[in-house]
Amino acid sequence: MRSNEEVVREAYRLAEGSVLDGHGFRALFTEDGTFNDMPNSLTFRGDQIPQALTGFAGIFPMFTGNYSKCM
């Protein structure tokens, strides 16, 4: 079993613009897991999660840096 930190680091790697693997990102969630967009009060489930990730990448393309030093 991976540590929480390893899962979070993998999530960041999959969500960055150079990789942007929505289905891999979704695979990190449990079957009933949710991805919450807190500022907009939106909750994404299942196949909505990779779609949301792709949408966010289109809106915020400049956020594709290396976040490994943030953790």
All heavy atoms as a GROMACS GRO file, in nm:
protein
  554
    1MET      N    1   0.085  -0.119   0.000
    1MET     CA    2   0.000   0.000   0.000
    1MET      C    3   0.089   0.124   0.000
    1MET      O    4   0.185   0.134   0.076
    1MET     CB    5  -0.091  -0.002   0.122
    1MET     CG    6  -0.177   0.121   0.134
    1MET     SD    7  -0.286   0.117   0.277
    1MET     CE    8  -0.436   0.079   0.195
    2ARG      N    9   0.053   0.218  -0.085
    2ARG     CA   10   0.130   0.343  -0.094
    2ARG      C   11   0.095   0.436   0.021
    2ARG      O   12  -0.018   0.436   0.071
    2ARG     CB   13   0.102   0.414  -0.225
    2ARG     CG   14   0.152   0.338  -0.345
    2ARG     CD   15   0.151   0.425  -0.467
    2ARG     NE   16   0.024   0.410  -0.537
    2ARG     CZ   17  -0.008   0.475  -0.646
    2ARG    NH1   18   0.075   0.562  -0.698
    2ARG    NH2   19  -0.123   0.456  -0.705
    3SER      N   20   0.191   0.519   0.059
    3SER     CA   21   0.166   0.618   0.164
    3SER      C   22   0.079   0.731   0.107
    3SER      O   23   0.069   0.748  -0.016
    3SER     CB   24   0.297   0.676   0.215
    3SER     OG   25   0.357   0.759   0.117
    4ASN      N   26   0.019   0.807   0.195
    4ASN     CA   27  -0.062   0.921   0.151
    4ASN      C   28   0.021   1.018   0.068
    4ASN      O   29  -0.025   1.068  -0.035
    4ASN     CB   30  -0.121   0.995   0.271
    4ASN     CG   31  -0.228   0.917   0.341
    4ASN    OD1   32  -0.283   0.822   0.287
    4ASN    ND2   33  -0.259   0.956   0.463
    5GLU      N   34   0.145   1.041   0.110
    5GLU     CA   35   0.231   1.133   0.036
    5GLU      C   36   0.258   1.082  -0.105
    5GLU      O   37   0.255   1.160  -0.202
    5GLU     CB   38   0.364   1.152   0.109
    5GLU     CG   39   0.457   1.247   0.034
    5GLU     CD   40   0.591   1.266   0.101
    5GLU    OE1   41   0.607   1.230   0.219
    5GLU    OE2   42   0.682   1.318   0.034
    6GLU      N   43   0.280   0.953  -0.121
    6GLU     CA   44   0.305   0.897  -0.253
    6GLU      C   45   0.184   0.914  -0.344
    6GLU      O   46   0.199   0.946  -0.462
    6GLU     CB   47   0.342   0.749  -0.242
    6GLU     CG   48   0.478   0.726  -0.180
    6GLU     CD   49   0.504   0.580  -0.148
    6GLU    OE1   50   0.410   0.509  -0.106
    6GLU    OE2   51   0.619   0.537  -0.166
    7VAL      N   52   0.065   0.895  -0.291
    7VAL     CA   53  -0.056   0.911  -0.370
    7VAL      C   54  -0.073   1.057  -0.412
    7VAL      O   55  -0.105   1.087  -0.528
    7VAL     CB   56  -0.181   0.861  -0.292
    7VAL    CG1   57  -0.309   0.895  -0.367
    7VAL    CG2   58  -0.172   0.711  -0.268
    8VAL      N   59  -0.049   1.150  -0.320
    8VAL     CA   60  -0.063   1.292  -0.352
    8VAL      C   61   0.040   1.334  -0.457
    8VAL      O   62   0.007   1.404  -0.552
    8VAL     CB   63  -0.051   1.379  -0.224
    8VAL    CG1   64  -0.039   1.526  -0.258
    8VAL    CG2   65  -0.170   1.354  -0.133
    9ARG      N   66   0.163   1.287  -0.442
    9ARG     CA   67   0.266   1.321  -0.542
    9ARG      C   68   0.229   1.266  -0.680
    9ARG      O   69   0.249   1.332  -0.782
    9ARG     CB   70   0.403   1.268  -0.499
    9ARG     CG   71   0.463   1.346  -0.385
    9ARG     CD   72   0.602   1.293  -0.349
    9ARG     NE   73   0.658   1.367  -0.240
    9ARG     CZ   74   0.724   1.481  -0.251
    9ARG    NH1   75   0.740   1.535  -0.370
    9ARG    NH2   76   0.772   1.543  -0.146
   10GLU      N   77   0.175   1.145  -0.683
   10GLU     CA   78   0.132   1.087  -0.810
   10GLU      C   79   0.016   1.166  -0.870
   10GLU      O   80   0.010   1.189  -0.990
   10GLU     CB   81   0.095   0.940  -0.791
   10GLU     CG   82   0.049   0.870  -0.916
   10GLU     CD   83   0.156   0.854  -1.024
   10GLU    OE1   84   0.271   0.899  -1.006
   10GLU    OE2   85   0.124   0.798  -1.130
   11ALA      N   86  -0.076   1.211  -0.786
   11ALA     CA   87  -0.189   1.292  -0.833
   11ALA      C   88  -0.139   1.421  -0.898
   11ALA      O   89  -0.185   1.459  -1.006
   11ALA     CB   90  -0.285   1.323  -0.718
   12TYR      N   91  -0.044   1.488  -0.834
   12TYR     CA   92   0.012   1.610  -0.892
   12TYR      C   93   0.080   1.580  -1.025
   12TYR      O   94   0.063   1.653  -1.123
   12TYR     CB   95   0.112   1.676  -0.797
   12TYR     CG   96   0.048   1.772  -0.701
   12TYR    CD1   97   0.014   1.732  -0.571
   12TYR    CD2   98   0.020   1.903  -0.739
   12TYR    CE1   99  -0.044   1.820  -0.483
   12TYR    CE2  100  -0.039   1.992  -0.651
   12TYR     CZ  101  -0.070   1.950  -0.523
   12TYR     OH  102  -0.128   2.038  -0.437
   13ARG      N  103   0.156   1.471  -1.031
   13ARG     CA  104   0.226   1.436  -1.155
   13ARG      C  105   0.127   1.413  -1.269
   13ARG      O  106   0.146   1.462  -1.380
   13ARG     CB  107   0.312   1.310  -1.134
   13ARG     CG  108   0.402   1.278  -1.253
   13ARG     CD  109   0.471   1.144  -1.234
   13ARG     NE  110   0.380   1.031  -1.255
   13ARG     CZ  111   0.338   0.988  -1.374
   13ARG    NH1  112   0.377   1.049  -1.485
   13ARG    NH2  113   0.257   0.885  -1.383
   14LEU      N  114   0.018   1.340  -1.240
   14LEU     CA  115  -0.080   1.309  -1.343
   14LEU      C  116  -0.164   1.430  -1.384
   14LEU      O  117  -0.217   1.433  -1.495
   14LEU     CB  118  -0.173   1.197  -1.294
   14LEU     CG  119  -0.105   1.062  -1.273
   14LEU    CD1  120  -0.199   0.967  -1.200
   14LEU    CD2  121  -0.058   1.004  -1.405
   15ALA      N  122  -0.175   1.528  -1.296
   15ALA     CA  123  -0.258   1.645  -1.324
   15ALA      C  124  -0.182   1.758  -1.392
   15ALA      O  125  -0.244   1.854  -1.438
   15ALA     CB  126  -0.322   1.695  -1.195
   16GLU      N  127  -0.051   1.749  -1.398
   16GLU     CA  128   0.026   1.856  -1.461
   16GLU      C  129   0.010   1.855  -1.611
   16GLU      O  130  -0.012   1.749  -1.672
   16GLU     CB  131   0.173   1.845  -1.422
   16GLU     CG  132   0.196   1.879  -1.276
   16GLU     CD  133   0.342   1.873  -1.236
   16GLU    OE1  134   0.425   1.824  -1.314
   16GLU    OE2  135   0.371   1.918  -1.126
   17GLY      N  136   0.022   1.971  -1.670
   17GLY     CA  137  -0.001   1.988  -1.813
   17GLY      C  138   0.085   1.903  -1.903
   17GLY      O  139   0.040   1.858  -2.007
   18SER      N  140   0.210   1.877  -1.865
   18SER     CA  141   0.297   1.798  -1.951
   18SER      C  142   0.256   1.651  -1.954
   18SER      O  143   0.288   1.580  -2.048
   18SER     CB  144   0.442   1.811  -1.905
   18SER     OG  145   0.456   1.762  -1.773
   19VAL      N  146   0.185   1.605  -1.852
   19VAL     CA  147   0.140   1.466  -1.846
   19VAL      C  148  -0.011   1.461  -1.870
   19VAL      O  149  -0.057   1.393  -1.960
   19VAL     CB  150   0.174   1.402  -1.709
   19VAL    CG1  151   0.116   1.262  -1.700
   19VAL    CG2  152   0.324   1.400  -1.687
   20LEU      N  153  -0.086   1.527  -1.789
   20LEU     CA  154  -0.232   1.538  -1.795
   20LEU      C  155  -0.301   1.406  -1.831
   20LEU      O  156  -0.351   1.387  -1.940
   20LEU     CB  157  -0.276   1.648  -1.890
   20LEU     CG  158  -0.423   1.691  -1.875
   20LEU    CD1  159  -0.452   1.738  -1.734
   20LEU    CD2  160  -0.457   1.799  -1.975
   21ASP      N  161  -0.298   1.315  -1.735
   21ASP     CA  162  -0.358   1.183  -1.752
   21ASP      C  163  -0.483   1.175  -1.664
   21ASP      O  164  -0.477   1.134  -1.548
   21ASP     CB  165  -0.257   1.075  -1.713
   21ASP     CG  166  -0.311   0.934  -1.725
   21ASP    OD1  167  -0.430   0.916  -1.760
   21ASP    OD2  168  -0.232   0.841  -1.700
   22GLY      N  169  -0.596   1.216  -1.718
   22GLY     CA  170  -0.721   1.220  -1.643
   22GLY      C  171  -0.765   1.084  -1.594
   22GLY      O  172  -0.814   1.069  -1.482
   23HIS      N  173  -0.748   0.981  -1.676
   23HIS     CA  174  -0.791   0.847  -1.637
   23HIS      C  175  -0.698   0.790  -1.529
   23HIS      O  176  -0.745   0.722  -1.436
   23HIS     CB  177  -0.802   0.755  -1.757
   23HIS     CG  178  -0.910   0.798  -1.850
   23HIS    ND1  179  -1.044   0.785  -1.819
   23HIS    CD2  180  -0.907   0.857  -1.971
   23HIS    CE1  181  -1.117   0.832  -1.917
   23HIS    NE2  182  -1.036   0.879  -2.011
   24GLY      N  183  -0.569   0.819  -1.538
   24GLY     CA  184  -0.476   0.778  -1.433
   24GLY      C  185  -0.507   0.850  -1.303
   24GLY      O  186  -0.501   0.791  -1.194
   25PHE      N  187  -0.540   0.978  -1.313
   25PHE     CA  188  -0.578   1.058  -1.196
   25PHE      C  189  -0.703   0.998  -1.132
   25PHE      O  190  -0.709   0.978  -1.012
   25PHE     CB  191  -0.603   1.203  -1.240
   25PHE     CG  192  -0.630   1.299  -1.129
   25PHE    CD1  193  -0.529   1.350  -1.051
   25PHE    CD2  194  -0.760   1.343  -1.105
   25PHE    CE1  195  -0.555   1.441  -0.949
   25PHE    CE2  196  -0.788   1.434  -1.004
   25PHE     CZ  197  -0.684   1.483  -0.926
   26ARG      N  198  -0.802   0.963  -1.215
   26ARG     CA  199  -0.927   0.903  -1.165
   26ARG      C  200  -0.900   0.770  -1.094
   26ARG      O  201  -0.963   0.738  -0.996
   26ARG     CB  202  -1.024   0.882  -1.282
   26ARG     CG  203  -1.142   0.791  -1.256
   26ARG     CD  204  -1.235   0.847  -1.149
   26ARG     NE  205  -1.349   0.763  -1.125
   26ARG     CZ  206  -1.361   0.681  -1.019
   26ARG    NH1  207  -1.264   0.672  -0.931
   26ARG    NH2  208  -1.470   0.610  -1.001
   27ALA      N  209  -0.804   0.695  -1.144
   27ALA     CA  210  -0.772   0.564  -1.086
   27ALA      C  211  -0.718   0.575  -0.943
   27ALA      O  212  -0.719   0.477  -0.868
   27ALA     CB  213  -0.672   0.491  -1.174
   28LEU      N  214  -0.674   0.693  -0.902
   28LEU     CA  215  -0.626   0.713  -0.765
   28LEU      C  216  -0.739   0.722  -0.664
   28LEU      O  217  -0.717   0.714  -0.543
   28LEU     CB  218  -0.539   0.839  -0.756
   28LEU     CG  219  -0.410   0.837  -0.838
   28LEU    CD1  220  -0.343   0.974  -0.833
   28LEU    CD2  221  -0.316   0.728  -0.790
   29PHE      N  222  -0.862   0.740  -0.711
   29PHE     CA  223  -0.978   0.756  -0.624
   29PHE      C  224  -1.044   0.621  -0.599
   29PHE      O  225  -1.040   0.532  -0.684
   29PHE     CB  226  -1.082   0.849  -0.690
   29PHE     CG  227  -1.039   0.992  -0.699
   29PHE    CD1  228  -0.948   1.033  -0.794
   29PHE    CD2  229  -1.092   1.086  -0.612
   29PHE    CE1  230  -0.910   1.166  -0.804
   29PHE    CE2  231  -1.054   1.219  -0.621
   29PHE     CZ  232  -0.963   1.259  -0.716
   30THR      N  233  -1.111   0.608  -0.485
   30THR     CA  234  -1.194   0.491  -0.462
   30THR      C  235  -1.314   0.499  -0.555
   30THR      O  236  -1.341   0.605  -0.613
   30THR     CB  237  -1.244   0.486  -0.316
   30THR    OG1  238  -1.321   0.603  -0.288
   30THR    CG2  239  -1.129   0.475  -0.218
   31GLU      N  240  -1.386   0.391  -0.568
   31GLU     CA  241  -1.500   0.389  -0.661
   31GLU      C  242  -1.602   0.499  -0.629
   31GLU      O  243  -1.659   0.559  -0.719
   31GLU     CB  244  -1.568   0.254  -0.660
   31GLU     CG  245  -1.677   0.246  -0.765
   31GLU     CD  246  -1.709   0.106  -0.808
   31GLU    OE1  247  -1.620   0.020  -0.801
   31GLU    OE2  248  -1.823   0.085  -0.850
   32ASP      N  249  -1.622   0.526  -0.501
   32ASP     CA  250  -1.719   0.629  -0.463
   32ASP      C  251  -1.653   0.762  -0.426
   32ASP      O  252  -1.716   0.851  -0.371
   32ASP     CB  253  -1.807   0.581  -0.347
   32ASP     CG  254  -1.727   0.551  -0.221
   32ASP    OD1  255  -1.602   0.540  -0.228
   32ASP    OD2  256  -1.789   0.536  -0.115
   33GLY      N  257  -1.525   0.776  -0.462
   33GLY     CA  258  -1.451   0.899  -0.430
   33GLY      C  259  -1.499   1.019  -0.509
   33GLY      O  260  -1.558   1.005  -0.617
   34THR      N  261  -1.475   1.137  -0.455
   34THR     CA  262  -1.516   1.260  -0.521
   34THR      C  263  -1.398   1.356  -0.533
   34THR      O  264  -1.304   1.352  -0.454
   34THR     CB  265  -1.629   1.331  -0.446
   34THR    OG1  266  -1.584   1.368  -0.315
   34THR    CG2  267  -1.752   1.244  -0.434
   35PHE      N  268  -1.404   1.442  -0.633
   35PHE     CA  269  -1.308   1.550  -0.654
   35PHE      C  270  -1.388   1.679  -0.636
   35PHE      O  271  -1.485   1.703  -0.710
   35PHE     CB  272  -1.250   1.539  -0.796
   35PHE     CG  273  -1.150   1.646  -0.831
   35PHE    CD1  274  -1.026   1.650  -0.772
   35PHE    CD2  275  -1.181   1.741  -0.926
   35PHE    CE1  276  -0.933   1.748  -0.806
   35PHE    CE2  277  -1.090   1.839  -0.962
   35PHE     CZ  278  -0.965   1.842  -0.902
   36ASN      N  279  -1.350   1.758  -0.537
   36ASN     CA  280  -1.430   1.876  -0.501
   36ASN      C  281  -1.363   2.005  -0.547
   36ASN      O  282  -1.248   2.030  -0.515
   36ASN     CB  283  -1.451   1.880  -0.350
   36ASN     CG  284  -1.528   1.761  -0.302
   36ASN    OD1  285  -1.638   1.734  -0.349
   36ASN    ND2  286  -1.472   1.688  -0.208
   37ASP      N  287  -1.437   2.083  -0.620
   37ASP     CA  288  -1.397   2.218  -0.662
   37ASP      C  289  -1.458   2.311  -0.557
   37ASP      O  290  -1.573   2.354  -0.569
   37ASP     CB  291  -1.451   2.247  -0.802
   37ASP     CG  292  -1.430   2.390  -0.846
   37ASP    OD1  293  -1.366   2.468  -0.773
   37ASP    OD2  294  -1.479   2.424  -0.954
   38MET      N  295  -1.383   2.338  -0.453
   38MET     CA  296  -1.435   2.413  -0.339
   38MET      C  297  -1.477   2.556  -0.374
   38MET      O  298  -1.583   2.600  -0.331
   38MET     CB  299  -1.333   2.414  -0.225
   38MET     CG  300  -1.299   2.274  -0.175
   38MET     SD  301  -1.441   2.181  -0.117
   38MET     CE  302  -1.466   2.256   0.040
   39PRO      N  303  -1.399   2.633  -0.451
   39PRO     CA  304  -1.440   2.771  -0.481
   39PRO      C  305  -1.575   2.781  -0.551
   39PRO      O  306  -1.649   2.877  -0.533
   39PRO     CB  307  -1.328   2.826  -0.569
   39PRO     CG  308  -1.210   2.741  -0.538
   39PRO     CD  309  -1.266   2.605  -0.507
   40ASN      N  310  -1.606   2.682  -0.635
   40ASN     CA  311  -1.730   2.685  -0.711
   40ASN      C  312  -1.839   2.594  -0.655
   40ASN      O  313  -1.944   2.577  -0.717
   40ASN     CB  314  -1.703   2.650  -0.857
   40ASN     CG  315  -1.616   2.754  -0.923
   40ASN    OD1  316  -1.648   2.873  -0.920
   40ASN    ND2  317  -1.504   2.713  -0.978
   41SER      N  318  -1.811   2.532  -0.542
   41SER     CA  319  -1.906   2.441  -0.477
   41SER      C  320  -1.955   2.330  -0.571
   41SER      O  321  -2.074   2.301  -0.578
   41SER     CB  322  -2.025   2.518  -0.420
   41SER     OG  323  -1.982   2.610  -0.323
   42LEU      N  324  -1.860   2.271  -0.646
   42LEU     CA  325  -1.893   2.162  -0.737
   42LEU      C  326  -1.827   2.033  -0.690
   42LEU      O  327  -1.716   2.035  -0.637
   42LEU     CB  328  -1.845   2.194  -0.879
   42LEU     CG  329  -1.909   2.314  -0.946
   42LEU    CD1  330  -1.836   2.345  -1.078
   42LEU    CD2  331  -2.056   2.288  -0.972
   43THR      N  332  -1.894   1.922  -0.710
   43THR     CA  333  -1.841   1.790  -0.677
   43THR      C  334  -1.847   1.703  -0.801
   43THR      O  335  -1.950   1.694  -0.867
   43THR     CB  336  -1.921   1.726  -0.563
   43THR    OG1  337  -1.910   1.809  -0.447
   43THR    CG2  338  -1.869   1.587  -0.530
   44PHE      N  339  -1.734   1.639  -0.832
   44PHE     CA  340  -1.725   1.552  -0.949
   44PHE      C  341  -1.708   1.409  -0.902
   44PHE      O  342  -1.634   1.382  -0.808
   44PHE     CB  343  -1.607   1.595  -1.038
   44PHE     CG  344  -1.617   1.736  -1.084
   44PHE    CD1  345  -1.552   1.839  -1.017
   44PHE    CD2  346  -1.693   1.768  -1.195
   44PHE    CE1  347  -1.562   1.970  -1.059
   44PHE    CE2  348  -1.703   1.901  -1.239
   44PHE     CZ  349  -1.638   2.001  -1.170
   45ARG      N  350  -1.776   1.316  -0.970
   45ARG     CA  351  -1.773   1.174  -0.936
   45ARG      C  352  -1.744   1.090  -1.060
   45ARG      O  353  -1.782   1.129  -1.171
   45ARG     CB  354  -1.908   1.131  -0.878
   45ARG     CG  355  -1.941   1.192  -0.746
   45ARG     CD  356  -2.083   1.152  -0.700
   45ARG     NE  357  -2.111   1.201  -0.567
   45ARG     CZ  358  -2.148   1.325  -0.537
   45ARG    NH1  359  -2.163   1.414  -0.633
   45ARG    NH2  360  -2.170   1.361  -0.413
   46GLY      N  361  -1.681   0.977  -1.040
   46GLY     CA  362  -1.662   0.881  -1.149
   46GLY      C  363  -1.598   0.941  -1.272
   46GLY      O  364  -1.493   1.005  -1.264
   47ASP      N  365  -1.661   0.921  -1.387
   47ASP     CA  366  -1.606   0.970  -1.514
   47ASP      C  367  -1.607   1.122  -1.526
   47ASP      O  368  -1.547   1.176  -1.619
   47ASP     CB  369  -1.682   0.908  -1.632
   47ASP     CG  370  -1.653   0.760  -1.646
   47ASP    OD1  371  -1.548   0.714  -1.598
   47ASP    OD2  372  -1.737   0.689  -1.706
   48GLN      N  373  -1.672   1.190  -1.435
   48GLN     CA  374  -1.668   1.336  -1.434
   48GLN      C  375  -1.530   1.386  -1.391
   48GLN      O  376  -1.490   1.497  -1.428
   48GLN     CB  377  -1.772   1.393  -1.338
   48GLN     CG  378  -1.915   1.367  -1.375
   48GLN     CD  379  -2.010   1.413  -1.265
   48GLN    OE1  380  -1.978   1.409  -1.146
   48GLN    NE2  381  -2.128   1.457  -1.306
   49ILE      N  382  -1.457   1.305  -1.313
   49ILE     CA  383  -1.328   1.349  -1.258
   49ILE      C  384  -1.227   1.378  -1.369
   49ILE      O  385  -1.169   1.488  -1.371
   49ILE     CB  386  -1.276   1.249  -1.154
   49ILE    CG1  387  -1.370   1.249  -1.031
   49ILE    CG2  388  -1.132   1.282  -1.113
   49ILE    CD1  389  -1.342   1.142  -0.928
   50PRO      N  390  -1.201   1.288  -1.464
   50PRO     CA  391  -1.105   1.323  -1.570
   50PRO      C  392  -1.153   1.438  -1.657
   50PRO      O  393  -1.072   1.519  -1.704
   50PRO     CB  394  -1.090   1.194  -1.653
   50PRO     CG  395  -1.179   1.093  -1.594
   50PRO     CD  396  -1.242   1.149  -1.472
   51GLN      N  397  -1.283   1.448  -1.677
   51GLN     CA  398  -1.337   1.560  -1.755
   51GLN      C  399  -1.311   1.692  -1.683
   51GLN      O  400  -1.273   1.792  -1.747
   51GLN     CB  401  -1.486   1.541  -1.779
   51GLN     CG  402  -1.518   1.424  -1.868
   51GLN     CD  403  -1.667   1.392  -1.871
   51GLN    OE1  404  -1.748   1.455  -1.805
   51GLN    NE2  405  -1.704   1.292  -1.950
   52ALA      N  406  -1.331   1.694  -1.552
   52ALA     CA  407  -1.306   1.816  -1.474
   52ALA      C  408  -1.158   1.853  -1.480
   52ALA      O  409  -1.123   1.970  -1.498
   52ALA     CB  410  -1.350   1.795  -1.330
   53LEU      N  411  -1.071   1.754  -1.468
   53LEU     CA  412  -0.927   1.779  -1.472
   53LEU      C  413  -0.886   1.841  -1.605
   53LEU      O  414  -0.812   1.940  -1.609
   53LEU     CB  415  -0.852   1.648  -1.448
   53LEU     CG  416  -0.701   1.660  -1.436
   53LEU    CD1  417  -0.663   1.742  -1.314
   53LEU    CD2  418  -0.639   1.523  -1.431
   54THR      N  419  -0.938   1.788  -1.714
   54THR     CA  420  -0.910   1.842  -1.846
   54THR      C  421  -0.964   1.985  -1.859
   54THR      O  422  -0.897   2.072  -1.915
   54THR     CB  423  -0.972   1.753  -1.955
   54THR    OG1  424  -0.917   1.622  -1.942
   54THR    CG2  425  -0.943   1.806  -2.094
   55GLY      N  426  -1.082   2.008  -1.805
   55GLY     CA  427  -1.140   2.142  -1.808
   55GLY      C  428  -1.056   2.243  -1.731
   55GLY      O  429  -1.031   2.354  -1.778
   56PHE      N  430  -1.010   2.204  -1.612
   56PHE     CA  431  -0.926   2.293  -1.532
   56PHE      C  432  -0.794   2.323  -1.603
   56PHE      O  433  -0.745   2.435  -1.599
   56PHE     CB  434  -0.897   2.235  -1.394
   56PHE     CG  435  -1.017   2.232  -1.303
   56PHE    CD1  436  -1.047   2.118  -1.230
   56PHE    CD2  437  -1.098   2.342  -1.288
   56PHE    CE1  438  -1.156   2.114  -1.146
   56PHE    CE2  439  -1.208   2.340  -1.205
   56PHE     CZ  440  -1.237   2.225  -1.133
   57ALA      N  441  -0.736   2.223  -1.668
   57ALA     CA  442  -0.610   2.243  -1.740
   57ALA      C  443  -0.630   2.342  -1.855
   57ALA      O  444  -0.540   2.420  -1.886
   57ALA     CB  445  -0.558   2.110  -1.793
   58GLY      N  446  -0.748   2.340  -1.917
   58GLY     CA  447  -0.776   2.434  -2.025
   58GLY      C  448  -0.794   2.577  -1.975
   58GLY      O  449  -0.756   2.673  -2.040
   59ILE      N  450  -0.850   2.589  -1.855
   59ILE     CA  451  -0.874   2.721  -1.797
   59ILE      C  452  -0.747   2.780  -1.736
   59ILE      O  453  -0.724   2.899  -1.744
   59ILE     CB  454  -0.984   2.713  -1.689
   59ILE    CG1  455  -1.117   2.673  -1.752
   59ILE    CG2  456  -0.998   2.844  -1.614
   59ILE    CD1  457  -1.224   2.634  -1.651
   60PHE      N  458  -0.666   2.694  -1.675
   60PHE     CA  459  -0.545   2.738  -1.605
   60PHE      C  460  -0.420   2.672  -1.664
   60PHE      O  461  -0.349   2.599  -1.595
   60PHE     CB  462  -0.555   2.703  -1.455
   60PHE     CG  463  -0.676   2.759  -1.388
   60PHE    CD1  464  -0.781   2.676  -1.348
   60PHE    CD2  465  -0.686   2.894  -1.362
   60PHE    CE1  466  -0.893   2.727  -1.285
   60PHE    CE2  467  -0.798   2.947  -1.300
   60PHE     CZ  468  -0.901   2.863  -1.261
   61PRO      N  469  -0.388   2.698  -1.790
   61PRO     CA  470  -0.274   2.629  -1.852
   61PRO      C  471  -0.139   2.668  -1.793
   61PRO      O  472  -0.043   2.596  -1.808
   61PRO     CB  473  -0.283   2.671  -1.999
   61PRO     CG  474  -0.355   2.801  -1.995
   61PRO     CD  475  -0.452   2.790  -1.880
   62MET      N  476  -0.132   2.780  -1.723
   62MET     CA  477  -0.004   2.824  -1.669
   62MET      C  478   0.036   2.748  -1.543
   62MET      O  479   0.148   2.754  -1.500
   62MET     CB  480  -0.004   2.975  -1.642
   62MET     CG  481  -0.099   3.019  -1.530
   62MET     SD  482  -0.270   2.993  -1.572
   62MET     CE  483  -0.335   3.152  -1.577
   63PHE      N  484  -0.054   2.670  -1.485
   63PHE     CA  485  -0.023   2.594  -1.365
   63PHE      C  486   0.023   2.454  -1.402
   63PHE      O  487  -0.043   2.355  -1.374
   63PHE     CB  488  -0.145   2.588  -1.271
   63PHE     CG  489  -0.180   2.722  -1.215
   63PHE    CD1  490  -0.294   2.787  -1.259
   63PHE    CD2  491  -0.101   2.783  -1.122
   63PHE    CE1  492  -0.328   2.912  -1.209
   63PHE    CE2  493  -0.133   2.907  -1.071
   63PHE     CZ  494  -0.246   2.972  -1.115
   64THR      N  495   0.138   2.448  -1.465
   64THR     CA  496   0.192   2.318  -1.507
   64THR      C  497   0.333   2.299  -1.454
   64THR      O  498   0.408   2.220  -1.506
   64THR     CB  499   0.193   2.307  -1.660
   64THR    OG1  500   0.271   2.414  -1.714
   64THR    CG2  501   0.052   2.312  -1.717
   65GLY      N  502   0.367   2.369  -1.348
   65GLY     CA  503   0.502   2.361  -1.294
   65GLY      C  504   0.525   2.240  -1.208
   65GLY      O  505   0.440   2.153  -1.193
   66ASN      N  506   0.644   2.234  -1.149
   66ASN     CA  507   0.682   2.124  -1.062
   66ASN      C  508   0.646   2.162  -0.919
   66ASN      O  509   0.702   2.252  -0.862
   66ASN     CB  510   0.832   2.100  -1.076
   66ASN     CG  511   0.878   1.982  -0.994
   66ASN    OD1  512   0.807   1.936  -0.904
   66ASN    ND2  513   0.997   1.935  -1.022
   67TYR      N  514   0.551   2.089  -0.862
   67TYR     CA  515   0.504   2.118  -0.728
   67TYR      C  516   0.568   2.032  -0.620
   67TYR      O  517   0.529   2.035  -0.507
   67TYR     CB  518   0.351   2.100  -0.722
   67TYR     CG  519   0.279   2.188  -0.820
   67TYR    CD1  520   0.227   2.137  -0.937
   67TYR    CD2  521   0.267   2.323  -0.797
   67TYR    CE1  522   0.162   2.217  -1.028
   67TYR    CE2  523   0.204   2.406  -0.888
   67TYR     CZ  524   0.152   2.352  -1.003
   67TYR     OH  525   0.089   2.432  -1.093
   68SER      N  526   0.672   1.957  -0.655
   68SER     CA  527   0.730   1.862  -0.561
   68SER      C  528   0.790   1.932  -0.439
   68SER      O  529   0.797   1.875  -0.333
   68SER     CB  530   0.835   1.778  -0.629
   68SER     OG  531   0.941   1.857  -0.677
   69LYS      N  532   0.830   2.057  -0.452
   69LYS     CA  533   0.890   2.128  -0.339
   69LYS      C  534   0.783   2.190  -0.248
   69LYS      O  535   0.815   2.242  -0.144
   69LYS     CB  536   0.984   2.237  -0.389
   69LYS     CG  537   1.104   2.178  -0.459
   69LYS     CD  538   1.200   2.284  -0.504
   69LYS     CE  539   1.317   2.216  -0.576
   69LYS     NZ  540   1.414   2.309  -0.626
   70CYS      N  541   0.657   2.180  -0.288
   70CYS     CA  542   0.548   2.234  -0.208
   70CYS      C  543   0.509   2.140  -0.096
   70CYS      O  544   0.439   2.178  -0.004
   70CYS     CB  545   0.424   2.262  -0.293
   70CYS     SG  546   0.453   2.387  -0.419
   71MET      N  547   0.550   2.016  -0.106
   71MET     CA  548   0.506   1.916  -0.008
   71MET      C  549   0.617   1.877   0.084
   71MET      O  550   0.726   1.873   0.057
   71MET     CB  551   0.455   1.793  -0.080
   71MET     CG  552   0.332   1.822  -0.158
   71MET     SD  553   0.274   1.670  -0.232
   71MET     CE  554   0.257   1.723  -0.399
   0.00000   0.00000   0.00000
